[in-house]
Structures are given as C-alpha cells and as structure tokens.
Amino acid sequence: MNDRHYLQAQVTYTVAIIIASAIGIFIATKMSNLF
C-alpha cells in the first residue's frame, strides 16, 4: 500500500544527491579557475 510513498522518497533522495553533486562539481571548477 505504501509503495508509492516509498518510491517518491527514493526519487526525491536521488534528485537531491544529483543536485548536491552538480553544485559540488561547479564549486570545485570555480575554485580551480580562481587558483
């Protein structure tokens, strides 16, 4: 019965990780460009 809620939580968690990784790469690139 609760599969839909679990799936939505998984998708939200995965998207959050992808966004965090993208921000981390973006910051790392900016830092390497500065120095």
N, CA, C and O atoms as CSV, one atom per row, in Angstrom:
chain,resi,resn,atom,element,x,y,z
A,1,MET,N,N,0.824,-1.205,0.000
A,1,MET,CA,C,0.000,0.000,0.000
A,1,MET,C,C,0.869,1.270,0.000
A,1,MET,O,O,0.498,2.292,-0.578
A,2,ASN,N,N,2.022,1.179,0.656
A,2,ASN,CA,C,2.855,2.369,0.833
A,2,ASN,C,C,3.965,2.459,-0.216
A,2,ASN,O,O,4.909,3.234,-0.061
A,3,ASP,N,N,3.851,1.662,-1.288
A,3,ASP,CA,C,4.909,1.637,-2.296
A,3,ASP,C,C,5.088,2.992,-2.969
A,3,ASP,O,O,6.213,3.419,-3.227
A,4,ARG,N,N,3.973,3.669,-3.254
A,4,ARG,CA,C,4.056,4.961,-3.944
A,4,ARG,C,C,4.833,5.981,-3.105
A,4,ARG,O,O,5.660,6.728,-3.628
A,5,HIS,N,N,4.560,6.001,-1.818
A,5,HIS,CA,C,5.246,6.949,-0.939
A,5,HIS,C,C,6.737,6.628,-0.882
A,5,HIS,O,O,7.574,7.531,-0.896
A,6,TYR,N,N,7.062,5.337,-0.816
A,6,TYR,CA,C,8.460,4.909,-0.772
A,6,TYR,C,C,9.174,5.305,-2.055
A,6,TYR,O,O,10.302,5.796,-2.019
A,7,LEU,N,N,8.510,5.090,-3.195
A,7,LEU,CA,C,9.102,5.426,-4.487
A,7,LEU,C,C,9.353,6.928,-4.578
A,7,LEU,O,O,10.406,7.352,-5.054
A,8,GLN,N,N,8.405,7.725,-4.130
A,8,GLN,CA,C,8.569,9.181,-4.182
A,8,GLN,C,C,9.741,9.619,-3.301
A,8,GLN,O,O,10.492,10.523,-3.668
A,9,ALA,N,N,9.896,8.979,-2.141
A,9,ALA,CA,C,11.011,9.306,-1.256
A,9,ALA,C,C,12.339,8.960,-1.933
A,9,ALA,O,O,13.303,9.720,-1.837
A,10,GLN,N,N,12.388,7.810,-2.618
A,10,GLN,CA,C,13.599,7.404,-3.323
A,10,GLN,C,C,13.955,8.403,-4.419
A,10,GLN,O,O,15.118,8.779,-4.568
A,11,VAL,N,N,12.951,8.831,-5.186
A,11,VAL,CA,C,13.188,9.783,-6.274
A,11,VAL,C,C,13.685,11.111,-5.710
A,11,VAL,O,O,14.639,11.687,-6.234
A,12,THR,N,N,13.052,11.597,-4.656
A,12,THR,CA,C,13.465,12.865,-4.045
A,12,THR,C,C,14.900,12.772,-3.545
A,12,THR,O,O,15.685,13.700,-3.740
A,13,TYR,N,N,15.249,11.657,-2.899
A,13,TYR,CA,C,16.590,11.441,-2.367
A,13,TYR,C,C,17.621,11.416,-3.494
A,13,TYR,O,O,18.689,12.017,-3.384
A,14,THR,N,N,17.283,10.706,-4.590
A,14,THR,CA,C,18.196,10.610,-5.729
A,14,THR,C,C,18.414,11.977,-6.370
A,14,THR,O,O,19.547,12.344,-6.684
A,15,VAL,N,N,17.340,12.725,-6.563
A,15,VAL,CA,C,17.456,14.065,-7.156
A,15,VAL,C,C,18.298,14.971,-6.264
A,15,VAL,O,O,19.106,15.753,-6.764
A,16,ALA,N,N,18.117,14.874,-4.953
A,16,ALA,CA,C,18.892,15.696,-4.026
A,16,ALA,C,C,20.381,15.385,-4.147
A,16,ALA,O,O,21.206,16.298,-4.121
A,17,ILE,N,N,20.734,14.104,-4.280
A,17,ILE,CA,C,22.134,13.710,-4.434
A,17,ILE,C,C,22.703,14.257,-5.743
A,17,ILE,O,O,23.827,14.758,-5.772
A,18,ILE,N,N,21.923,14.162,-6.828
A,18,ILE,CA,C,22.384,14.656,-8.125
A,18,ILE,C,C,22.632,16.160,-8.062
A,18,ILE,O,O,23.646,16.643,-8.565
A,19,ILE,N,N,21.714,16.900,-7.450
A,19,ILE,CA,C,21.873,18.354,-7.336
A,19,ILE,C,C,23.094,18.687,-6.477
A,19,ILE,O,O,23.870,19.578,-6.822
A,20,ALA,N,N,23.263,17.981,-5.371
A,20,ALA,CA,C,24.406,18.226,-4.496
A,20,ALA,C,C,25.717,17.953,-5.231
A,20,ALA,O,O,26.680,18.704,-5.080
A,21,SER,N,N,25.758,16.891,-6.019
A,21,SER,CA,C,26.956,16.564,-6.792
A,21,SER,C,C,27.243,17.648,-7.824
A,21,SER,O,O,28.391,18.056,-8.001
A,22,ALA,N,N,26.193,18.113,-8.508
A,22,ALA,CA,C,26.363,19.155,-9.521
A,22,ALA,C,C,26.902,20.435,-8.888
A,22,ALA,O,O,27.793,21.073,-9.448
A,23,ILE,N,N,26.372,20.812,-7.731
A,23,ILE,CA,C,26.846,22.015,-7.036
A,23,ILE,C,C,28.299,21.831,-6.600
A,23,ILE,O,O,29.108,22.750,-6.726
A,24,GLY,N,N,28.624,20.660,-6.095
A,24,GLY,CA,C,29.996,20.382,-5.663
A,24,GLY,C,C,30.980,20.483,-6.818
A,24,GLY,O,O,32.054,21.066,-6.672
A,25,ILE,N,N,30.620,19.919,-7.962
A,25,ILE,CA,C,31.481,19.985,-9.148
A,25,ILE,C,C,31.612,21.434,-9.610
A,25,ILE,O,O,32.703,21.875,-9.969
A,26,PHE,N,N,30.508,22.172,-9.604
A,26,PHE,CA,C,30.511,23.576,-10.020
A,26,PHE,C,C,31.445,24.402,-9.135
A,26,PHE,O,O,32.235,25.200,-9.640
A,27,ILE,N,N,31.354,24.212,-7.818
A,27,ILE,CA,C,32.210,24.946,-6.880
A,27,ILE,C,C,33.672,24.548,-7.084
A,27,ILE,O,O,34.553,25.408,-7.082
A,28,ALA,N,N,33.933,23.259,-7.258
A,28,ALA,CA,C,35.306,22.792,-7.466
A,28,ALA,C,C,35.895,23.404,-8.731
A,28,ALA,O,O,37.065,23.785,-8.752
A,29,THR,N,N,35.088,23.500,-9.782
A,29,THR,CA,C,35.557,24.101,-11.030
A,29,THR,C,C,35.851,25.583,-10.829
A,29,THR,O,O,36.869,26.082,-11.308
A,30,LYS,N,N,34.983,26.279,-10.135
A,30,LYS,CA,C,35.204,27.703,-9.858
A,30,LYS,C,C,36.483,27.900,-9.055
A,30,LYS,O,O,37.266,28.806,-9.340
A,31,MET,N,N,36.694,27.056,-8.058
A,31,MET,CA,C,37.884,27.165,-7.218
A,31,MET,C,C,39.154,26.931,-8.032
A,31,MET,O,O,40.132,27.665,-7.888
A,32,SER,N,N,39.138,25.908,-8.884
A,32,SER,CA,C,40.330,25.598,-9.680
A,32,SER,C,C,40.589,26.702,-10.698
A,32,SER,O,O,41.736,26.929,-11.082
A,33,ASN,N,N,39.533,27.393,-11.140
A,33,ASN,CA,C,39.719,28.511,-12.063
A,33,ASN,C,C,40.320,29.716,-11.342
A,33,ASN,O,O,41.089,30.476,-11.931
A,34,LEU,N,N,39.970,29.888,-10.070
A,34,LEU,CA,C,40.480,31.028,-9.310
A,34,LEU,C,C,41.968,30.874,-9.012
A,34,LEU,O,O,42.722,31.844,-9.080
A,35,PHE,N,N,42.388,29.656,-8.684
A,35,PHE,CA,C,43.762,29.465,-8.227
A,35,PHE,C,C,44.687,28.906,-9.290
A,35,PHE,O,O,45.873,28.699,-9.030
